[in-house]
């Protein structure tokens, strides 16, 4: 394996956390805050990875079980279970979302030389949502691209959470559509 970037002196900060006994990390710049699991309102007929919504200072914030979103078993809540509020971009809009993790570990500085490329795992396995593999002592942690995790196959996510409102058409487009419909 080779490092992602030859600039070995560059350091990036990541929030490390666990999902079902596996270690993961995301860019700390994407994390707004970490909360204890609070009262969550379940919404009927949602995909299994959507845990519900929470009230965050008067705002409704959707919460996803991040492990379940990655194909793991649903979270079993413990006293260490938490909700990471992350900012992601969906359809060019910045959206706050909650992601349930089994536990949050620490903020970790990783030098570029400590981040390996994602190993090739075959042609049918999608690893686009992984930014790299961070070395932490003798083991690795998976560095997730949270934007890609939350948007991958996200049409159902946008529909379920109504995060994709129909943009208002400009008057010229509306006039063209009306003329086409009348013809």
N, C-alpha and C positions, 0 to 999 in steps of 0.2 A: 504494500500500500504506500501511496505517496501523499504528502501533505497537500492541502488544497491550494495553498499560495506560498510562493517562495519567500515572502516577507515574514520571516520567523519572529520578528520583534513585535508584530501587531498583536494586540490583545483584545478579545471581545468578552463581554460579560453575558452569562447565561443563568437563568433560573433553573435549578435542577429539581426534579420531582420524580416520584415513583408512580407507576401504573402497574398493578398486579405483580409486584416484586421485580419489575424491570425499571432501569434507570433511563430517564429522558431529560432533555433540556430544551428551552426555547430562549430566543434572544430576549434579554431583560427589557429592551426598549419596547417590546410588544405587550408587556405586562403592566397593567395599571395598578392593581392591588391584589392581595390575597386575603380571602375571608374565611371564617369558619362557616361550615355548612349551616345555613339558616333555614327558616321555613320556606319551602319550595312549593309552588303551586303546580301540580301536574295538569297537563292539557290532554284531553282525550284524543285518541287516534293519531298520536304523533309517532314518528319512527322511534325505535327502541333506544337510540342513542340520545334522544332529547329527554333530559331529566325533568324539565319544567321551566318555570320562570321565577325570578326573585324580584323583590322590590329593593332597588339600590338607590337610596336617597330620592325616592319619588319616581324613579324611572323603572320601567319594566325591562328586565334584562333576561334574555334566553340563556339557559344553562344546558350544556351538553356533557354527557359522560364521555370524556376524552378517550378512555380505554375502549369503551364500547364502540366509539367512532372509528377506532383503529382495528376493530375486529376482535377485541378481547371480550371476556365475560363482563357483565355489568358490575359496577362497583358495589362492594359490601361496605357500608359506612361504619367507620370507627371514629375514635376521638381525634385521629390524625387526618381524617378526610377533610379536604378544603376545596374552595372554589377560587380558581385563578380568574380574575377579570382581565381579559385580553382585548386589545384593539385589533380588529382585522378589517380588511377592505373587501366589501362585497358590492359588485356592480358600481365601482368607483366611489362608494360611500364608506366612510369609516364608521364601524359599528362596534359597540362594546358587547362582548359575549362572555358568559361564564363557562368555565371548563372545570369539571370535577376531576380531581386527582386524589390518589390514595394518600399522598403526603407530599409536602414541599420540603426539600432538603436545605438548599443554600444557594447563594449567588456565587458563581464560580467564574474566575478569570481563566480563559483558555487562550494560549498563544496559538497563532495560526499553525505553527509546527505540531501542535497537539491535536489538530483536527484532521482526520483522514477522510478521503473521498468515500462515498457510499460504495461498498463492494458490489460487483455485478452479481445478480441473483437469478439470472435467466431472463428470457425475453418476455415472459408472460407475467412478471411480477413488477408492479408499479412502485417505484421508490422515489417518485418525483417530490413527495412531501417531506423527504429527509434531506437536510442540508449537509450532513456529515456525521462522522462518528468521532466523538470526543474521547480522548484518552484520559482516564482518571485512575492513576496507579496502574494496576494490572487488568482493570476491566474497562469496557467501553460504555459510553452512554450515547443514546441516539439523539441527535440534534434535529428537532422537528422544525419545519417551516410552517408555523401555525396558520398562516394565510392559506397555504395549499391544503393543509389538513381540513380546515373548516370549509373550504370552497370545493374540494374534490368531490365530484358527483353531487354537487351542492344544489342542484335544481330542486330536489325535495326539501332541502334546508330552507331555501329562499321562499318556497311556496308555503311550507308549514309555519314559518315564523313571520310571514308577510314582510320580508326584508327587501322585496323587489317590487316596490310600487311602480305602476305604469307612469313613465315620465310624461309630463304635459307636452303635447305636440305644439310646435310653433304655429302661428297663424297661417303662414304660407303652406305648410304641410296640411293643415286642416282644410284649407280652401281646395288644395289639389285632391284630397281624399273625397271631399263633398262633390267636386266636379266629376270625378271618376264614378262615384256611386250614382249620380244623376244620369250619366250617359248610358 
